[in-house]
Structure formats: structure tokens, C-alpha cells
Amino acid sequence: MVGDSSYPGGVTNSRWENMYGGDGFWIFEDTSDPDYIYAEAQGGEIGRVNRHTLETRNVKPQPLYGEKKLHFNWNAPYSHESQ
């Protein structure tokens, strides 16, 4: 979810927008292009989302050919500190 930190008359539910889904995880702006954000969801899901069109591209790591399924904790292994 993204929303205003302040708004005349107060921040109401209508001022918030769901950008990726999930149960309320981190969202970080793409530092090279502010039109995009990176968002996480349960099961290690990570997506790159266009803030204006809401077009989403999954960027979750996938196993290489012949490798077993990758396992993730509830949160995706992503931190804005790594940018």
C-alpha cells in the first residue's frame, strides 16, 4: 500500500492504493527510475511495479535448470539497504 503521510482534512482509506498485494510488506522506490517501485509479498515474491500503469513484472529469483525449487521465508529477501 502507498498513501499520503498527510492530507488536508486527514489521511483517509481512500488516499491509499494497493500496489502489489500481499499482507502489508515493504515497498521501495527504484532509485534509477522513480516511476517504478519494488514490492514484496509472502512466499518470497518480489515485483517491479510501474507506479502509473500498475504494470507488474515478477523478479523473484527462480531455480536454474535442474535445481530444486527455491524456498523462502514469509518475507522476500530484499532490503532497501542493498541499493
PDB file of N, CA, C and O in Angstrom:
ATOM      1  N   MET A   1       0.840  -1.176   0.000  1.00  0.00           N
ATOM      2  CA  MET A   1       0.000   0.000   0.000  1.00  0.00           C
ATOM      3  C   MET A   1       0.888   1.243   0.000  1.00  0.00           C
ATOM      4  O   MET A   1       1.932   1.279   0.652  1.00  0.00           O
ATOM      5  N   VAL A   2       0.465   2.234  -0.725  1.00  0.00           N
ATOM      6  CA  VAL A   2       1.119   3.539  -0.679  1.00  0.00           C
ATOM      7  C   VAL A   2       0.044   4.573  -0.417  1.00  0.00           C
ATOM      8  O   VAL A   2      -1.105   4.416  -0.828  1.00  0.00           O
ATOM      9  N   GLY A   3       0.429   5.621   0.264  1.00  0.00           N
ATOM     10  CA  GLY A   3      -0.520   6.675   0.573  1.00  0.00           C
ATOM     11  C   GLY A   3       0.183   7.913   1.071  1.00  0.00           C
ATOM     12  O   GLY A   3       1.400   7.941   1.258  1.00  0.00           O
ATOM     13  N   ASP A   4      -0.617   8.931   1.279  1.00  0.00           N
ATOM     14  CA  ASP A   4      -0.094  10.205   1.764  1.00  0.00           C
ATOM     15  C   ASP A   4       0.322  10.102   3.224  1.00  0.00           C
ATOM     16  O   ASP A   4      -0.282   9.360   3.999  1.00  0.00           O
ATOM     17  N   SER A   5       1.346  10.843   3.591  1.00  0.00           N
ATOM     18  CA  SER A   5       1.709  10.929   5.007  1.00  0.00           C
ATOM     19  C   SER A   5       0.901  12.023   5.684  1.00  0.00           C
ATOM     20  O   SER A   5       0.743  12.020   6.905  1.00  0.00           O
ATOM     21  N   SER A   6       0.389  12.962   4.893  1.00  0.00           N
ATOM     22  CA  SER A   6      -0.521  13.985   5.406  1.00  0.00           C
ATOM     23  C   SER A   6      -1.390  14.457   4.244  1.00  0.00           C
ATOM     24  O   SER A   6      -1.006  14.350   3.079  1.00  0.00           O
ATOM     25  N   TYR A   7      -2.566  14.981   4.582  1.00  0.00           N
ATOM     26  CA  TYR A   7      -3.506  15.435   3.560  1.00  0.00           C
ATOM     27  C   TYR A   7      -4.481  16.393   4.230  1.00  0.00           C
ATOM     28  O   TYR A   7      -4.882  16.158   5.370  1.00  0.00           O
ATOM     29  N   PRO A   8      -4.877  17.483   3.539  1.00  0.00           N
ATOM     30  CA  PRO A   8      -5.842  18.398   4.147  1.00  0.00           C
ATOM     31  C   PRO A   8      -7.106  17.647   4.588  1.00  0.00           C
ATOM     32  O   PRO A   8      -7.733  16.956   3.785  1.00  0.00           O
ATOM     33  N   GLY A   9      -7.466  17.781   5.831  1.00  0.00           N
ATOM     34  CA  GLY A   9      -8.629  17.082   6.365  1.00  0.00           C
ATOM     35  C   GLY A   9      -8.301  15.704   6.907  1.00  0.00           C
ATOM     36  O   GLY A   9      -9.174  15.038   7.462  1.00  0.00           O
ATOM     37  N   GLY A  10      -7.058  15.262   6.757  1.00  0.00           N
ATOM     38  CA  GLY A  10      -6.642  13.965   7.280  1.00  0.00           C
ATOM     39  C   GLY A  10      -6.508  12.912   6.199  1.00  0.00           C
ATOM     40  O   GLY A  10      -7.122  13.019   5.137  1.00  0.00           O
ATOM     41  N   VAL A  11      -5.715  11.910   6.465  1.00  0.00           N
ATOM     42  CA  VAL A  11      -5.494  10.805   5.535  1.00  0.00           C
ATOM     43  C   VAL A  11      -6.582   9.756   5.775  1.00  0.00           C
ATOM     44  O   VAL A  11      -6.659   9.175   6.858  1.00  0.00           O
ATOM     45  N   THR A  12      -7.418   9.515   4.768  1.00  0.00           N
ATOM     46  CA  THR A  12      -8.483   8.523   4.881  1.00  0.00           C
ATOM     47  C   THR A  12      -8.116   7.282   4.066  1.00  0.00           C
ATOM     48  O   THR A  12      -7.146   7.295   3.309  1.00  0.00           O
ATOM     49  N   ASN A  13      -8.887   6.224   4.224  1.00  0.00           N
ATOM     50  CA  ASN A  13      -8.634   4.992   3.479  1.00  0.00           C
ATOM     51  C   ASN A  13      -8.611   5.219   1.979  1.00  0.00           C
ATOM     52  O   ASN A  13      -7.878   4.533   1.266  1.00  0.00           O
ATOM     53  N   SER A  14      -9.394   6.163   1.485  1.00  0.00           N
ATOM     54  CA  SER A  14      -9.453   6.403   0.035  1.00  0.00           C
ATOM     55  C   SER A  14      -8.155   6.985  -0.514  1.00  0.00           C
ATOM     56  O   SER A  14      -7.950   6.988  -1.728  1.00  0.00           O
ATOM     57  N   ARG A  15      -7.269   7.480   0.364  1.00  0.00           N
ATOM     58  CA  ARG A  15      -5.990   8.048  -0.072  1.00  0.00           C
ATOM     59  C   ARG A  15      -4.909   6.979  -0.217  1.00  0.00           C
ATOM     60  O   ARG A  15      -3.782   7.302  -0.593  1.00  0.00           O
ATOM     61  N   TRP A  16      -5.222   5.710   0.072  1.00  0.00           N
ATOM     62  CA  TRP A  16      -4.256   4.624  -0.013  1.00  0.00           C
ATOM     63  C   TRP A  16      -4.520   3.776  -1.249  1.00  0.00           C
ATOM     64  O   TRP A  16      -5.665   3.615  -1.672  1.00  0.00           O
ATOM     65  N   GLU A  17      -3.452   3.238  -1.824  1.00  0.00           N
ATOM     66  CA  GLU A  17      -3.579   2.414  -3.030  1.00  0.00           C
ATOM     67  C   GLU A  17      -2.742   1.142  -2.880  1.00  0.00           C
ATOM     68  O   GLU A  17      -1.580   1.192  -2.475  1.00  0.00           O
ATOM     69  N   ASN A  18      -3.350   0.011  -3.212  1.00  0.00           N
ATOM     70  CA  ASN A  18      -2.651  -1.269  -3.179  1.00  0.00           C
ATOM     71  C   ASN A  18      -1.794  -1.378  -4.436  1.00  0.00           C
ATOM     72  O   ASN A  18      -2.311  -1.322  -5.552  1.00  0.00           O
ATOM     73  N   MET A  19      -0.495  -1.531  -4.254  1.00  0.00           N
ATOM     74  CA  MET A  19       0.419  -1.559  -5.393  1.00  0.00           C
ATOM     75  C   MET A  19       0.815  -2.969  -5.827  1.00  0.00           C
ATOM     76  O   MET A  19       1.219  -3.162  -6.974  1.00  0.00           O
ATOM     77  N   TYR A  20       0.710  -3.959  -4.937  1.00  0.00           N
ATOM     78  CA  TYR A  20       1.223  -5.276  -5.306  1.00  0.00           C
ATOM     79  C   TYR A  20       0.460  -6.429  -4.679  1.00  0.00           C
ATOM     80  O   TYR A  20       0.520  -7.542  -5.201  1.00  0.00           O
ATOM     81  N   GLY A  21      -0.229  -6.221  -3.621  1.00  0.00           N
ATOM     82  CA  GLY A  21      -0.919  -7.306  -2.937  1.00  0.00           C
ATOM     83  C   GLY A  21      -0.137  -7.764  -1.730  1.00  0.00           C
ATOM     84  O   GLY A  21       0.779  -7.076  -1.280  1.00  0.00           O
ATOM     85  N   GLY A  22      -0.486  -8.907  -1.210  1.00  0.00           N
ATOM     86  CA  GLY A  22       0.197  -9.413  -0.034  1.00  0.00           C
ATOM     87  C   GLY A  22      -0.431  -8.887   1.243  1.00  0.00           C
ATOM     88  O   GLY A  22      -1.506  -8.286   1.230  1.00  0.00           O
ATOM     89  N   ASP A  23       0.251  -9.122   2.322  1.00  0.00           N
ATOM     90  CA  ASP A  23      -0.275  -8.781   3.647  1.00  0.00           C
ATOM     91  C   ASP A  23       0.435  -7.589   4.267  1.00  0.00           C
ATOM     92  O   ASP A  23       0.587  -7.540   5.487  1.00  0.00           O
ATOM     93  N   GLY A  24       0.862  -6.651   3.483  1.00  0.00           N
ATOM     94  CA  GLY A  24       1.489  -5.459   4.021  1.00  0.00           C
ATOM     95  C   GLY A  24       2.982  -5.603   4.191  1.00  0.00           C
ATOM     96  O   GLY A  24       3.469  -5.760   5.310  1.00  0.00           O
ATOM     97  N   PHE A  25       3.706  -5.554   3.108  1.00  0.00           N
ATOM     98  CA  PHE A  25       5.153  -5.708   3.128  1.00  0.00           C
ATOM     99  C   PHE A  25       5.820  -4.415   2.684  1.00  0.00           C
ATOM    100  O   PHE A  25       5.160  -3.393   2.497  1.00  0.00           O
ATOM    101  N   TRP A  26       7.121  -4.473   2.520  1.00  0.00           N
ATOM    102  CA  TRP A  26       7.904  -3.299   2.139  1.00  0.00           C
ATOM    103  C   TRP A  26       7.761  -2.970   0.660  1.00  0.00           C
ATOM    104  O   TRP A  26       7.596  -3.850  -0.184  1.00  0.00           O
ATOM    105  N   ILE A  27       7.829  -1.687   0.377  1.00  0.00           N
ATOM    106  CA  ILE A  27       7.866  -1.158  -0.987  1.00  0.00           C
ATOM    107  C   ILE A  27       9.004  -0.153  -1.025  1.00  0.00           C
ATOM    108  O   ILE A  27       9.127   0.692  -0.137  1.00  0.00           O
ATOM    109  N   PHE A  28       9.841  -0.246  -2.061  1.00  0.00           N
ATOM    110  CA  PHE A  28      10.946   0.687  -2.214  1.00  0.00           C
ATOM    111  C   PHE A  28      10.940   1.276  -3.613  1.00  0.00           C
ATOM    112  O   PHE A  28      10.689   0.577  -4.595  1.00  0.00           O
ATOM    113  N   GLU A  29      11.218   2.564  -3.691  1.00  0.00           N
ATOM    114  CA  GLU A  29      11.323   3.238  -4.985  1.00  0.00           C
ATOM    115  C   GLU A  29      12.591   2.789  -5.706  1.00  0.00           C
ATOM    116  O   GLU A  29      13.639   2.611  -5.084  1.00  0.00           O
ATOM    117  N   ASP A  30      12.488   2.607  -7.018  1.00  0.00           N
ATOM    118  CA  ASP A  30      13.658   2.313  -7.847  1.00  0.00           C
ATOM    119  C   ASP A  30      14.480   3.598  -7.905  1.00  0.00           C
ATOM    120  O   ASP A  30      14.019   4.603  -8.446  1.00  0.00           O
ATOM    121  N   THR A  31      15.673   3.574  -7.361  1.00  0.00           N
ATOM    122  CA  THR A  31      16.484   4.794  -7.286  1.00  0.00           C
ATOM    123  C   THR A  31      16.940   5.293  -8.648  1.00  0.00           C
ATOM    124  O   THR A  31      17.328   6.455  -8.773  1.00  0.00           O
ATOM    125  N   SER A  32      16.905   4.442  -9.677  1.00  0.00           N
ATOM    126  CA  SER A  32      17.307   4.881 -11.014  1.00  0.00           C
ATOM    127  C   SER A  32      16.106   5.355 -11.848  1.00  0.00           C
ATOM    128  O   SER A  32      16.296   5.992 -12.884  1.00  0.00           O
ATOM    129  N   ASP A  33      14.877   5.055 -11.412  1.00  0.00           N
ATOM    130  CA  ASP A  33      13.679   5.469 -12.141  1.00  0.00           C
ATOM    131  C   ASP A  33      12.506   5.552 -11.171  1.00  0.00           C
ATOM    132  O   ASP A  33      11.904   4.527 -10.849  1.00  0.00           O
ATOM    133  N   PRO A  34      12.166   6.762 -10.696  1.00  0.00           N
ATOM    134  CA  PRO A  34      11.114   6.907  -9.693  1.00  0.00           C
ATOM    135  C   PRO A  34       9.712   6.531 -10.178  1.00  0.00           C
ATOM    136  O   PRO A  34       8.775   6.521  -9.380  1.00  0.00           O
ATOM    137  N   ASP A  35       9.550   6.222 -11.464  1.00  0.00           N
ATOM    138  CA  ASP A  35       8.260   5.739 -11.960  1.00  0.00           C
ATOM    139  C   ASP A  35       8.007   4.295 -11.550  1.00  0.00           C
ATOM    140  O   ASP A  35       6.899   3.787 -11.721  1.00  0.00           O
ATOM    141  N   TYR A  36       9.024   3.630 -11.009  1.00  0.00           N
ATOM    142  CA  TYR A  36       8.916   2.222 -10.637  1.00  0.00           C
ATOM    143  C   TYR A  36       9.198   2.017  -9.156  1.00  0.00           C
ATOM    144  O   TYR A  36       9.962   2.759  -8.539  1.00  0.00           O
ATOM    145  N   ILE A  37       8.567   1.003  -8.609  1.00  0.00           N
ATOM    146  CA  ILE A  37       8.836   0.578  -7.245  1.00  0.00           C
ATOM    147  C   ILE A  37       9.121  -0.913  -7.253  1.00  0.00           C
ATOM    148  O   ILE A  37       8.746  -1.622  -8.187  1.00  0.00           O
ATOM    149  N   TYR A  38       9.781  -1.380  -6.215  1.00  0.00           N
ATOM    150  CA  TYR A  38       9.951  -2.805  -5.964  1.00  0.00           C
ATOM    151  C   TYR A  38       9.104  -3.127  -4.743  1.00  0.00           C
ATOM    152  O   TYR A  38       9.171  -2.430  -3.730  1.00  0.00           O
ATOM    153  N   ALA A  39       8.314  -4.179  -4.843  1.00  0.00           N
ATOM    154  CA  ALA A  39       7.406  -4.544  -3.763  1.00  0.00           C
ATOM    155  C   ALA A  39       7.540  -6.024  -3.467  1.00  0.00           C
ATOM    156  O   ALA A  39       7.858  -6.820  -4.350  1.00  0.00           O
ATOM    157  N   GLU A  40       7.292  -6.390  -2.203  1.00  0.00           N
ATOM    158  CA  GLU A  40       7.389  -7.787  -1.814  1.00  0.00           C
ATOM    159  C   GLU A  40       6.039  -8.292  -1.323  1.00  0.00           C
ATOM    160  O   GLU A  40       5.176  -7.514  -0.919  1.00  0.00           O
ATOM    161  N   ALA A  41       5.879  -9.598  -1.367  1.00  0.00           N
ATOM    162  CA  ALA A  41       4.687 -10.269  -0.848  1.00  0.00           C
ATOM    163  C   ALA A  41       5.125 -11.603  -0.261  1.00  0.00           C
ATOM    164  O   ALA A  41       6.287 -11.991  -0.376  1.00  0.00           O
ATOM    165  N   GLN A  42       4.190 -12.296   0.365  1.00  0.00           N
ATOM    166  CA  GLN A  42       4.535 -13.549   1.031  1.00  0.00           C
ATOM    167  C   GLN A  42       5.095 -14.580   0.058  1.00  0.00           C
ATOM    168  O   GLN A  42       4.816 -14.547  -1.140  1.00  0.00           O
ATOM    169  N   GLY A  43       5.884 -15.486   0.598  1.00  0.00           N
ATOM    170  CA  GLY A  43       6.455 -16.557  -0.208  1.00  0.00           C
ATOM    171  C   GLY A  43       7.654 -16.137  -1.032  1.00  0.00           C
ATOM    172  O   GLY A  43       8.015 -16.821  -1.990  1.00  0.00           O
ATOM    173  N   GLY A  44       8.281 -15.021  -0.677  1.00  0.00           N
ATOM    174  CA  GLY A  44       9.452 -14.567  -1.415  1.00  0.00           C
ATOM    175  C   GLY A  44       9.145 -13.856  -2.718  1.00  0.00           C
ATOM    176  O   GLY A  44      10.048 -13.626  -3.522  1.00  0.00           O
ATOM    177  N   GLU A  45       7.885 -13.503  -2.941  1.00  0.00           N
ATOM    178  CA  GLU A  45       7.519 -12.815  -4.183  1.00  0.00           C
ATOM    179  C   GLU A  45       8.060 -11.394  -4.180  1.00  0.00           C
ATOM    180  O   GLU A  45       7.934 -10.672  -3.191  1.00  0.00           O
ATOM    181  N   ILE A  46       8.660 -11.003  -5.292  1.00  0.00           N
ATOM    182  CA  ILE A  46       9.164  -9.642  -5.481  1.00  0.00           C
ATOM    183  C   ILE A  46       8.717  -9.189  -6.861  1.00  0.00           C
ATOM    184  O   ILE A  46       8.855  -9.926  -7.837  1.00  0.00           O
ATOM    185  N   GLY A  47       8.179  -7.972  -6.944  1.00  0.00           N
ATOM    186  CA  GLY A  47       7.739  -7.457  -8.231  1.00  0.00           C
ATOM    187  C   GLY A  47       8.243  -6.047  -8.464  1.00  0.00           C
ATOM    188  O   GLY A  47       8.455  -5.284  -7.522  1.00  0.00           O
ATOM    189  N   ARG A  48       8.429  -5.717  -9.709  1.00  0.00           N
ATOM    190  CA  ARG A  48       8.755  -4.359 -10.128  1.00  0.00           C
ATOM    191  C   ARG A  48       7.473  -3.787 -10.720  1.00  0.00           C
ATOM    192  O   ARG A  48       6.940  -4.333 -11.686  1.00  0.00           O
ATOM    193  N   VAL A  49       6.975  -2.698 -10.152  1.00  0.00           N
ATOM    194  CA  VAL A  49       5.664  -2.164 -10.493  1.00  0.00           C
ATOM    195  C   VAL A  49       5.798  -0.752 -11.031  1.00  0.00           C
ATOM    196  O   VAL A  49       6.475   0.084 -10.431  1.00  0.00           O
ATOM    197  N   ASN A  50       5.151  -0.479 -12.170  1.00  0.00           N
ATOM    198  CA  ASN A  50       5.055   0.880 -12.683  1.00  0.00           C
ATOM    199  C   ASN A  50       4.012   1.605 -11.844  1.00  0.00           C
ATOM    200  O   ASN A  50       2.866   1.164 -11.766  1.00  0.00           O
ATOM    201  N   ARG A  51       4.393   2.698 -11.225  1.00  0.00           N
ATOM    202  CA  ARG A  51       3.502   3.420 -10.311  1.00  0.00           C
ATOM    203  C   ARG A  51       2.293   4.023 -11.014  1.00  0.00           C
ATOM    204  O   ARG A  51       1.279   4.287 -10.367  1.00  0.00           O
ATOM    205  N   HIS A  52       2.373   4.246 -12.312  1.00  0.00           N
ATOM    206  CA  HIS A  52       1.292   4.929 -13.031  1.00  0.00           C
ATOM    207  C   HIS A  52       0.364   3.952 -13.741  1.00  0.00           C
ATOM    208  O   HIS A  52      -0.854   4.131 -13.723  1.00  0.00           O
ATOM    209  N   THR A  53       0.925   2.925 -14.364  1.00  0.00           N
ATOM    210  CA  THR A  53       0.107   1.970 -15.120  1.00  0.00           C
ATOM    211  C   THR A  53      -0.222   0.726 -14.296  1.00  0.00           C
ATOM    212  O   THR A  53      -1.114  -0.041 -14.658  1.00  0.00           O
ATOM    213  N   LEU A  54       0.498   0.524 -13.184  1.00  0.00           N
ATOM    214  CA  LEU A  54       0.397  -0.653 -12.311  1.00  0.00           C
ATOM    215  C   LEU A  54       0.815  -1.942 -13.017  1.00  0.00           C
ATOM    216  O   LEU A  54       0.533  -3.034 -12.525  1.00  0.00           O
ATOM    217  N   GLU A  55       1.486  -1.824 -14.168  1.00  0.00           N
ATOM    218  CA  GLU A  55       2.052  -2.998 -14.837  1.00  0.00           C
ATOM    219  C   GLU A  55       3.116  -3.590 -13.921  1.00  0.00           C
ATOM    220  O   GLU A  55       3.957  -2.867 -13.387  1.00  0.00           O
ATOM    221  N   THR A  56       3.076  -4.905 -13.744  1.00  0.00           N
ATOM    222  CA  THR A  56       3.965  -5.591 -12.818  1.00  0.00           C
ATOM    223  C   THR A  56       4.796  -6.645 -13.530  1.00  0.00           C
ATOM    224  O   THR A  56       4.304  -7.369 -14.396  1.00  0.00           O
ATOM    225  N   ARG A  57       6.060  -6.717 -13.151  1.00  0.00           N
ATOM    226  CA  ARG A  57       6.945  -7.770 -13.645  1.00  0.00           C
ATOM    227  C   ARG A  57       7.512  -8.507 -12.446  1.00  0.00           C
ATOM    228  O   ARG A  57       8.110  -7.896 -11.561  1.00  0.00           O
ATOM    229  N   ASN A  58       7.326  -9.817 -12.417  1.00  0.00           N
ATOM    230  CA  ASN A  58       7.841 -10.626 -11.325  1.00  0.00           C
ATOM    231  C   ASN A  58       9.352 -10.707 -11.444  1.00  0.00           C
ATOM    232  O   ASN A  58       9.877 -11.017 -12.514  1.00  0.00           O
ATOM    233  N   VAL A  59      10.055 -10.429 -10.354  1.00  0.00           N
ATOM    234  CA  VAL A  59      11.516 -10.508 -10.353  1.00  0.00           C
ATOM    235  C   VAL A  59      12.013 -11.461  -9.255  1.00  0.00           C
ATOM    236  O   VAL A  59      13.164 -11.378  -8.825  1.00  0.00           O
ATOM    237  N   LYS A  60      11.138 -12.357  -8.813  1.00  0.00           N
ATOM    238  CA  LYS A  60      11.506 -13.345  -7.808  1.00  0.00           C
ATOM    239  C   LYS A  60      12.585 -14.271  -8.382  1.00  0.00           C
ATOM    240  O   LYS A  60      12.455 -14.728  -9.518  1.00  0.00           O
ATOM    241  N   PRO A  61      13.633 -14.549  -7.627  1.00  0.00           N
ATOM    242  CA  PRO A  61      14.650 -15.494  -8.109  1.00  0.00           C
ATOM    243  C   PRO A  61      14.032 -16.860  -8.425  1.00  0.00           C
ATOM    244  O   PRO A  61      13.177 -17.347  -7.686  1.00  0.00           O
ATOM    245  N   GLN A  62      14.466 -17.459  -9.506  1.00  0.00           N
ATOM    246  CA  GLN A  62      13.972 -18.764  -9.935  1.00  0.00           C
ATOM    247  C   GLN A  62      15.129 -19.758  -9.940  1.00  0.00           C
ATOM    248  O   GLN A  62      16.278 -19.368 -10.150  1.00  0.00           O
ATOM    249  N   PRO A  63      14.840 -21.028  -9.713  1.00  0.00           N
ATOM    250  CA  PRO A  63      15.922 -22.023  -9.744  1.00  0.00           C
ATOM    251  C   PRO A  63      16.477 -22.182 -11.160  1.00  0.00           C
ATOM    252  O   PRO A  63      15.757 -22.007 -12.143  1.00  0.00           O
ATOM    253  N   LEU A  64      17.739 -22.509 -11.247  1.00  0.00           N
ATOM    254  CA  LEU A  64      18.344 -22.810 -12.535  1.00  0.00           C
ATOM    255  C   LEU A  64      17.853 -24.175 -13.011  1.00  0.00           C
ATOM    256  O   LEU A  64      17.340 -24.967 -12.220  1.00  0.00           O
ATOM    257  N   TYR A  65      18.011 -24.440 -14.285  1.00  0.00           N
ATOM    258  CA  TYR A  65      17.583 -25.729 -14.847  1.00  0.00           C
ATOM    259  C   TYR A  65      18.213 -26.869 -14.055  1.00  0.00           C
ATOM    260  O   TYR A  65      19.424 -26.896 -13.834  1.00  0.00           O
ATOM    261  N   GLY A  66      17.383 -27.796 -13.639  1.00  0.00           N
ATOM    262  CA  GLY A  66      17.865 -28.952 -12.898  1.00  0.00           C
ATOM    263  C   GLY A  66      17.950 -28.756 -11.398  1.00  0.00           C
ATOM    264  O   GLY A  66      18.149 -29.724 -10.664  1.00  0.00           O
ATOM    265  N   GLU A  67      17.803 -27.535 -10.926  1.00  0.00           N
ATOM    266  CA  GLU A  67      17.826 -27.284  -9.493  1.00  0.00           C
ATOM    267  C   GLU A  67      16.449 -27.537  -8.883  1.00  0.00           C
ATOM    268  O   GLU A  67      15.429 -27.474  -9.569  1.00  0.00           O
ATOM    269  N   LYS A  68      16.441 -27.818  -7.602  1.00  0.00           N
ATOM    270  CA  LYS A  68      15.180 -27.981  -6.884  1.00  0.00           C
ATOM    271  C   LYS A  68      14.534 -26.619  -6.657  1.00  0.00           C
ATOM    272  O   LYS A  68      15.175 -25.579  -6.806  1.00  0.00           O
ATOM    273  N   LYS A  69      13.262 -26.646  -6.297  1.00  0.00           N
ATOM    274  CA  LYS A  69      12.507 -25.430  -6.011  1.00  0.00           C
ATOM    275  C   LYS A  69      13.215 -24.624  -4.929  1.00  0.00           C
ATOM    276  O   LYS A  69      13.690 -25.187  -3.943  1.00  0.00           O
ATOM    277  N   LEU A  70      13.285 -23.299  -5.111  1.00  0.00           N
ATOM    278  CA  LEU A  70      13.854 -22.422  -4.098  1.00  0.00           C
ATOM    279  C   LEU A  70      12.835 -22.222  -2.983  1.00  0.00           C
ATOM    280  O   LEU A  70      11.632 -22.169  -3.242  1.00  0.00           O
ATOM    281  N   HIS A  71      13.301 -22.112  -1.765  1.00  0.00           N
ATOM    282  CA  HIS A  71      12.425 -21.913  -0.617  1.00  0.00           C
ATOM    283  C   HIS A  71      12.701 -20.548  -0.002  1.00  0.00           C
ATOM    284  O   HIS A  71      13.845 -20.099   0.066  1.00  0.00           O
ATOM    285  N   PHE A  72      11.631 -19.898   0.443  1.00  0.00           N
ATOM    286  CA  PHE A  72      11.742 -18.558   1.010  1.00  0.00           C
ATOM    287  C   PHE A  72      10.994 -18.493   2.330  1.00  0.00           C
ATOM    288  O   PHE A  72      10.058 -19.257   2.567  1.00  0.00           O
ATOM    289  N   ASN A  73      11.418 -17.570   3.188  1.00  0.00           N
ATOM    290  CA  ASN A  73      10.654 -17.248   4.380  1.00  0.00           C
ATOM    291  C   ASN A  73       9.404 -16.479   3.957  1.00  0.00           C
ATOM    292  O   ASN A  73       9.183 -16.259   2.767  1.00  0.00           O
ATOM    293  N   TRP A  74       8.608 -16.079   4.905  1.00  0.00           N
ATOM    294  CA  TRP A  74       7.384 -15.331   4.603  1.00  0.00           C
ATOM    295  C   TRP A  74       7.726 -14.042   3.854  1.00  0.00           C
ATOM    296  O   TRP A  74       7.086 -13.725   2.852  1.00  0.00           O
ATOM    297  N   ASN A  75       8.713 -13.308   4.322  1.00  0.00           N
ATOM    298  CA  ASN A  75       9.119 -12.069   3.658  1.00  0.00           C
ATOM    299  C   ASN A  75      10.140 -12.364   2.572  1.00  0.00           C
ATOM    300  O   ASN A  75      10.898 -13.330   2.662  1.00  0.00           O
ATOM    301  N   ALA A  76      10.153 -11.542   1.567  1.00  0.00           N
ATOM    302  CA  ALA A  76      11.125 -11.681   0.489  1.00  0.00           C
ATOM    303  C   ALA A  76      12.516 -11.260   0.989  1.00  0.00           C
ATOM    304  O   ALA A  76      12.621 -10.404   1.868  1.00  0.00           O
ATOM    305  N   PRO A  77      13.569 -11.849   0.443  1.00  0.00           N
ATOM    306  CA  PRO A  77      14.930 -11.499   0.865  1.00  0.00           C
ATOM    307  C   PRO A  77      15.398 -10.223   0.187  1.00  0.00           C
ATOM    308  O   PRO A  77      16.283 -10.250  -0.669  1.00  0.00           O
ATOM    309  N   TYR A  78      14.791  -9.095   0.580  1.00  0.00           N
ATOM    310  CA  TYR A  78      15.064  -7.827  -0.087  1.00  0.00           C
ATOM    311  C   TYR A  78      15.177  -6.744   0.955  1.00  0.00           C
ATOM    312  O   TYR A  78      14.432  -6.737   1.935  1.00  0.00           O
ATOM    313  N   SER A  79      16.094  -5.839   0.755  1.00  0.00           N
ATOM    314  CA  SER A  79      16.246  -4.714   1.668  1.00  0.00           C
ATOM    315  C   SER A  79      16.639  -3.483   0.882  1.00  0.00           C
ATOM    316  O   SER A  79      17.456  -3.559  -0.036  1.00  0.00           O
ATOM    317  N   HIS A  80      16.065  -2.356   1.236  1.00  0.00           N
ATOM    318  CA  HIS A  80      16.452  -1.109   0.584  1.00  0.00           C
ATOM    319  C   HIS A  80      17.892  -0.736   0.916  1.00  0.00           C
ATOM    320  O   HIS A  80      18.491   0.083   0.220  1.00  0.00           O
ATOM    321  N   GLU A  81      18.451  -1.320   1.962  1.00  0.00           N
ATOM    322  CA  GLU A  81      19.836  -1.067   2.341  1.00  0.00           C
ATOM    323  C   GLU A  81      20.805  -1.540   1.264  1.00  0.00           C
ATOM    324  O   GLU A  81      21.922  -1.032   1.168  1.00  0.00           O
ATOM    325  N   SER A  82      20.381  -2.513   0.451  1.00  0.00           N
ATOM    326  CA  SER A  82      21.284  -3.090  -0.556  1.00  0.00           C
ATOM    327  C   SER A  82      21.394  -2.227  -1.799  1.00  0.00           C
ATOM    328  O   SER A  82      22.207  -2.513  -2.678  1.00  0.00           O
ATOM    329  N   GLN A  83      20.590  -1.175  -1.888  1.00  0.00           N
ATOM    330  CA  GLN A  83      20.643  -0.341  -3.095  1.00  0.00           C
ATOM    331  C   GLN A  83      21.760   0.611  -2.984  1.00  0.00           C
ATOM    332  O   GLN A  83      21.984   1.409  -3.895  1.00  0.00           O
TER     333      GLN A  83
END
